[in-house]
Amino acid sequence: MIIGYARVSTQDQHPELQLDALGQAGCEQIFQEKMTGTLRERPELSLCLRTLRKGDTLVVWRMDRLARSLRDLVEIIEDLHQREIGFRSLTESIDTTSASGKLVFHIFGALAEFEHSLILERTKAGLAAARARGRKGGRPASMSSHDVRKAKAMLSDPTMTKAEVARHFSVSRTTLNAHLNKTK
């Protein structure tokens, strides 16, 4: 069975162009939705993917109608491949039911993996550069060293409790204890 999936991003857009192309491609059933592609959960796409069976082919007008990113696209197509379901993109002329289509798609998969590696490398390099400039990542400390000294002074009064000191600095007792232990 040839099953189509069409998506437009906003309520103002019209899916007719996609629906016509999918109909001409021989789709026997077409799932369509009006929803942004940035959302992971798209009910019609989920229903479409559940409907597909071994030997079926999923057809889309363009690949960006199916996935949010290249990585997401590769994951969806890999899942289809494992379930022995073909994939065709009409605009990009990709057809994973043929040997050349599989080759093109594997190249896309390698590019997605390469892109992911580059992002990780850039992130690590950026963090290292920030550390070299004396900046460290993470959330700012909720108590300064001056606040910790004040808290210690307040706690030297036997009538003062840690809960009261923590309330004074607008932190939890756990946070106060963590800061006190850090300066020991």
MITOR-172768 format. One record per residue (C-alpha): y, z, x; residue number from 1. Coordinates in Angstrom, 3 decimals, always signed. Each point is the difference from the previous one (the first is absolute). Layout:
# MITOR-172768
<atom c2="Y" c3="Z" c1="X" seq="NUM"/>
...
# end
This chain:
# MITOR-172768
<atom c2="+0.000" c3="+0.000" c1="+0.000" seq="1"/>
<atom c2="+3.491" c3="-0.799" c1="+1.236" seq="2"/>
<atom c2="+2.415" c3="+2.834" c1="-0.770" seq="3"/>
<atom c2="+3.757" c3="-0.140" c1="+0.544" seq="4"/>
<atom c2="+2.563" c3="+2.707" c1="+0.665" seq="5"/>
<atom c2="+3.723" c3="-0.493" c1="-0.582" seq="6"/>
<atom c2="+2.789" c3="+2.501" c1="+0.610" seq="7"/>
<atom c2="+3.760" c3="-0.087" c1="-0.339" seq="8"/>
<atom c2="+2.108" c3="+2.780" c1="+1.449" seq="9"/>
<atom c2="+2.474" c3="+0.655" c1="-2.804" seq="10"/>
<atom c2="+0.171" c3="-0.287" c1="-3.763" seq="11"/>
<atom c2="+2.641" c3="-2.752" c1="+0.447" seq="12"/>
<atom c2="-2.368" c3="-2.285" c1="+1.901" seq="13"/>
<atom c2="-2.396" c3="-2.332" c1="-1.805" seq="14"/>
<atom c2="-3.622" c3="-0.618" c1="+1.031" seq="15"/>
<atom c2="-0.288" c3="-3.497" c1="-1.534" seq="16"/>
<atom c2="+0.036" c3="-1.826" c1="+3.365" seq="17"/>
<atom c2="-2.863" c3="+2.174" c1="+1.274" seq="18"/>
<atom c2="-1.927" c3="-0.201" c1="-3.286" seq="19"/>
<atom c2="+0.262" c3="-3.794" c1="-0.088" seq="20"/>
<atom c2="-1.199" c3="-0.311" c1="+3.615" seq="21"/>
<atom c2="-2.888" c3="+2.407" c1="-0.616" seq="22"/>
<atom c2="-0.990" c3="-1.912" c1="-3.131" seq="23"/>
<atom c2="+0.010" c3="-3.296" c1="+1.937" seq="24"/>
<atom c2="-2.166" c3="+1.667" c1="+2.682" seq="25"/>
<atom c2="-2.688" c3="+0.552" c1="-2.652" seq="26"/>
<atom c2="+0.418" c3="+3.750" c1="-0.616" seq="27"/>
<atom c2="-2.105" c3="+1.045" c1="-2.960" seq="28"/>
<atom c2="+1.680" c3="+3.386" c1="-0.281" seq="29"/>
<atom c2="+3.459" c3="+1.024" c1="+1.238" seq="30"/>
<atom c2="+1.300" c3="+3.510" c1="+0.476" seq="31"/>
<atom c2="+3.768" c3="+0.339" c1="+0.096" seq="32"/>
<atom c2="+2.525" c3="+2.781" c1="+0.366" seq="33"/>
<atom c2="+3.697" c3="+0.608" c1="+0.416" seq="34"/>
<atom c2="+0.203" c3="+2.620" c1="+2.694" seq="35"/>
<atom c2="+1.411" c3="+0.342" c1="+3.484" seq="36"/>
<atom c2="-2.439" c3="-0.733" c1="+2.799" seq="37"/>
<atom c2="+1.038" c3="+3.137" c1="+1.878" seq="38"/>
<atom c2="-1.966" c3="+2.187" c1="-2.409" seq="39"/>
<atom c2="-3.539" c3="+0.656" c1="+1.176" seq="40"/>
<atom c2="-1.364" c3="+0.544" c1="-3.488" seq="41"/>
<atom c2="+0.308" c3="-3.137" c1="-2.100" seq="42"/>
<atom c2="-2.166" c3="+0.328" c1="-3.129" seq="43"/>
<atom c2="-0.632" c3="-3.717" c1="-0.572" seq="44"/>
<atom c2="-0.884" c3="-0.586" c1="+3.659" seq="45"/>
<atom c2="-2.428" c3="+2.923" c1="-0.112" seq="46"/>
<atom c2="-1.572" c3="-1.385" c1="-3.177" seq="47"/>
<atom c2="-0.178" c3="-3.480" c1="+1.549" seq="48"/>
<atom c2="-1.716" c3="+1.305" c1="+3.150" seq="49"/>
<atom c2="-2.488" c3="+2.007" c1="-2.098" seq="50"/>
<atom c2="-0.763" c3="-3.077" c1="-2.130" seq="51"/>
<atom c2="-0.950" c3="-2.200" c1="+2.972" seq="52"/>
<atom c2="-3.741" c3="-0.400" c1="+0.668" seq="53"/>
<atom c2="-2.069" c3="-1.446" c1="+2.832" seq="54"/>
<atom c2="+0.580" c3="-3.764" c1="+0.185" seq="55"/>
<atom c2="+3.377" c3="+0.123" c1="-1.809" seq="56"/>
<atom c2="+3.242" c3="-1.218" c1="+1.571" seq="57"/>
<atom c2="+3.387" c3="+1.721" c1="-0.277" seq="58"/>
<atom c2="+2.905" c3="-2.449" c1="-0.070" seq="59"/>
<atom c2="+3.685" c3="+0.849" c1="+0.492" seq="60"/>
<atom c2="+3.025" c3="-2.271" c1="+0.046" seq="61"/>
<atom c2="+1.287" c3="+1.568" c1="+3.249" seq="62"/>
<atom c2="-1.433" c3="+2.770" c1="+2.158" seq="63"/>
<atom c2="+3.075" c3="+2.222" c1="-0.422" seq="64"/>
<atom c2="-0.839" c3="+0.219" c1="-3.732" seq="65"/>
<atom c2="-3.200" c3="+1.853" c1="+0.898" seq="66"/>
<atom c2="+0.932" c3="+2.451" c1="+2.754" seq="67"/>
<atom c2="+2.856" c3="+2.200" c1="+1.182" seq="68"/>
<atom c2="-0.448" c3="-0.797" c1="+3.690" seq="69"/>
<atom c2="-2.182" c3="-2.010" c1="+2.329" seq="70"/>
<atom c2="-2.097" c3="+3.090" c1="+0.646" seq="71"/>
<atom c2="-0.453" c3="+0.585" c1="-3.742" seq="72"/>
<atom c2="-0.925" c3="-3.670" c1="-0.451" seq="73"/>
<atom c2="-2.614" c3="+0.197" c1="+2.753" seq="74"/>
<atom c2="-1.529" c3="+3.116" c1="-1.600" seq="75"/>
<atom c2="-0.210" c3="-1.656" c1="-3.427" seq="76"/>
<atom c2="-1.511" c3="-3.207" c1="+1.391" seq="77"/>
<atom c2="-2.453" c3="+1.945" c1="+2.180" seq="78"/>
<atom c2="-1.130" c3="+1.919" c1="-3.097" seq="79"/>
<atom c2="-0.478" c3="-3.315" c1="-1.842" seq="80"/>
<atom c2="-1.945" c3="-1.414" c1="+2.961" seq="81"/>
<atom c2="-2.348" c3="+3.008" c1="+0.076" seq="82"/>
<atom c2="-0.625" c3="-0.475" c1="-3.725" seq="83"/>
<atom c2="-0.650" c3="-3.739" c1="+0.607" seq="84"/>
<atom c2="+3.057" c3="-1.039" c1="-2.020" seq="85"/>
<atom c2="+2.097" c3="-2.963" c1="+1.111" seq="86"/>
<atom c2="+3.796" c3="-0.098" c1="+0.263" seq="87"/>
<atom c2="+2.421" c3="-2.894" c1="-0.376" seq="88"/>
<atom c2="+3.756" c3="-0.097" c1="+0.419" seq="89"/>
<atom c2="+1.428" c3="-3.185" c1="-1.489" seq="90"/>
<atom c2="+3.348" c3="-0.136" c1="+1.831" seq="91"/>
<atom c2="-1.367" c3="+0.862" c1="+3.454" seq="92"/>
<atom c2="-3.134" c3="-2.146" c1="-0.527" seq="93"/>
<atom c2="-2.324" c3="+2.777" c1="+1.122" seq="94"/>
<atom c2="-3.526" c3="+0.015" c1="-1.357" seq="95"/>
<atom c2="-2.417" c3="+2.579" c1="+1.404" seq="96"/>
<atom c2="-2.918" c3="-1.797" c1="-1.612" seq="97"/>
<atom c2="+0.241" c3="-2.606" c1="+2.800" seq="98"/>
<atom c2="-0.576" c3="+0.499" c1="+3.733" seq="99"/>
<atom c2="+3.565" c3="-1.043" c1="+0.933" seq="100"/>
<atom c2="+1.440" c3="+2.330" c1="-2.656" seq="101"/>
<atom c2="-1.990" c3="+2.896" c1="+1.419" seq="102"/>
<atom c2="+1.280" c3="-0.828" c1="+3.485" seq="103"/>
<atom c2="+3.616" c3="-0.034" c1="-1.159" seq="104"/>
<atom c2="-0.486" c3="+3.286" c1="-1.785" seq="105"/>
<atom c2="-1.605" c3="+1.634" c1="+3.048" seq="106"/>
<atom c2="+3.035" c3="-1.091" c1="+2.002" seq="107"/>
<atom c2="+2.191" c3="+1.717" c1="-2.599" seq="108"/>
<atom c2="-2.144" c3="+3.131" c1="+0.338" seq="109"/>
<atom c2="+0.429" c3="-0.039" c1="+3.776" seq="110"/>
<atom c2="+3.758" c3="-0.396" c1="-0.447" seq="111"/>
<atom c2="+0.091" c3="+2.973" c1="-2.395" seq="112"/>
<atom c2="-1.867" c3="+2.126" c1="+2.522" seq="113"/>
<atom c2="+2.337" c3="-1.181" c1="+2.775" seq="114"/>
<atom c2="+3.045" c3="+0.825" c1="-2.149" seq="115"/>
<atom c2="-1.368" c3="+3.497" c1="-0.649" seq="116"/>
<atom c2="-0.558" c3="+0.549" c1="+3.748" seq="117"/>
<atom c2="+3.558" c3="-1.117" c1="+0.769" seq="118"/>
<atom c2="+1.407" c3="+2.421" c1="-2.564" seq="119"/>
<atom c2="-1.989" c3="+2.869" c1="+1.557" seq="120"/>
<atom c2="+1.161" c3="-0.949" c1="+3.507" seq="121"/>
<atom c2="+3.655" c3="-0.178" c1="-1.081" seq="122"/>
<atom c2="-0.266" c3="+3.347" c1="-1.761" seq="123"/>
<atom c2="-1.533" c3="+1.677" c1="+3.053" seq="124"/>
<atom c2="+2.603" c3="-1.580" c1="+2.308" seq="125"/>
<atom c2="+2.822" c3="+1.159" c1="-2.280" seq="126"/>
<atom c2="-1.333" c3="+3.564" c1="-0.074" seq="127"/>
<atom c2="-0.392" c3="+0.035" c1="+3.799" seq="128"/>
<atom c2="+3.568" c3="-1.297" c1="+0.455" seq="129"/>
<atom c2="+1.327" c3="+2.676" c1="-2.364" seq="130"/>
<atom c2="-1.905" c3="+2.723" c1="+1.901" seq="131"/>
<atom c2="+1.409" c3="-1.332" c1="+3.293" seq="132"/>
<atom c2="+3.496" c3="+0.464" c1="-1.465" seq="133"/>
<atom c2="-0.869" c3="+3.586" c1="-0.873" seq="134"/>
<atom c2="-0.619" c3="-0.563" c1="-3.687" seq="135"/>
<atom c2="-3.175" c3="+1.162" c1="-1.588" seq="136"/>
<atom c2="-1.318" c3="-1.131" c1="-3.324" seq="137"/>
<atom c2="-0.802" c3="+2.058" c1="-3.002" seq="138"/>
<atom c2="+1.892" c3="+2.194" c1="-2.326" seq="139"/>
<atom c2="+2.987" c3="+1.965" c1="+1.370" seq="140"/>
<atom c2="-0.626" c3="+3.689" c1="+0.636" seq="141"/>
<atom c2="+0.902" c3="+2.152" c1="-2.986" seq="142"/>
<atom c2="+1.287" c3="+2.789" c1="+2.268" seq="143"/>
<atom c2="+2.114" c3="-0.351" c1="+3.114" seq="144"/>
<atom c2="-0.548" c3="+2.172" c1="+3.075" seq="145"/>
<atom c2="+3.139" c3="+1.897" c1="-1.045" seq="146"/>
<atom c2="-1.560" c3="+0.656" c1="-3.439" seq="147"/>
<atom c2="-3.199" c3="+1.253" c1="+1.650" seq="148"/>
<atom c2="+1.971" c3="+2.444" c1="+2.176" seq="149"/>
<atom c2="+1.808" c3="+1.264" c1="-3.122" seq="150"/>
<atom c2="-3.311" c3="+0.354" c1="-1.846" seq="151"/>
<atom c2="-1.448" c3="+2.045" c1="+2.876" seq="152"/>
<atom c2="+3.067" c3="+2.242" c1="-0.049" seq="153"/>
<atom c2="-0.318" c3="+0.460" c1="-3.755" seq="154"/>
<atom c2="-3.694" c3="+0.845" c1="+0.347" seq="155"/>
<atom c2="+0.756" c3="+2.688" c1="+2.565" seq="156"/>
<atom c2="+1.321" c3="+1.998" c1="-2.989" seq="157"/>
<atom c2="-3.123" c3="+1.767" c1="-1.370" seq="158"/>
<atom c2="+1.312" c3="-0.196" c1="-3.600" seq="159"/>
<atom c2="+0.222" c3="-3.826" c1="+0.095" seq="160"/>
<atom c2="-3.084" c3="-1.981" c1="-1.074" seq="161"/>
<atom c2="-1.023" c3="-3.463" c1="+1.160" seq="162"/>
<atom c2="+0.274" c3="-1.205" c1="-3.600" seq="163"/>
<atom c2="+3.666" c3="+1.082" c1="-0.126" seq="164"/>
<atom c2="+0.760" c3="-1.658" c1="+3.351" seq="165"/>
<atom c2="-1.742" c3="-3.189" c1="-1.092" seq="166"/>
<atom c2="+2.022" c3="-0.023" c1="-3.247" seq="167"/>
<atom c2="+3.215" c3="+0.489" c1="+2.012" seq="168"/>
<atom c2="-0.730" c3="-3.158" c1="+2.030" seq="169"/>
<atom c2="-1.371" c3="-1.902" c1="-3.049" seq="170"/>
<atom c2="-3.436" c3="-0.497" c1="+1.564" seq="171"/>
<atom c2="-3.488" c3="+1.215" c1="-0.874" seq="172"/>
<atom c2="-1.621" c3="+2.939" c1="+1.763" seq="173"/>
<atom c2="-2.436" c3="-2.443" c1="+1.572" seq="174"/>
<atom c2="+2.860" c3="-2.034" c1="+1.474" seq="175"/>
<atom c2="+1.737" c3="+3.155" c1="+1.239" seq="176"/>
<atom c2="-3.251" c3="+1.176" c1="+1.654" seq="177"/>
<atom c2="-0.511" c3="-3.426" c1="+1.603" seq="178"/>
<atom c2="+3.488" c3="+0.077" c1="+1.529" seq="179"/>
<atom c2="-0.412" c3="+3.589" c1="+1.156" seq="180"/>
<atom c2="-3.359" c3="-0.801" c1="+1.622" seq="181"/>
<atom c2="+1.441" c3="-3.086" c1="+1.722" seq="182"/>
<atom c2="+2.595" c3="+2.054" c1="+1.845" seq="183"/>
<atom c2="-2.408" c3="+2.630" c1="+1.276" seq="184"/>
# end
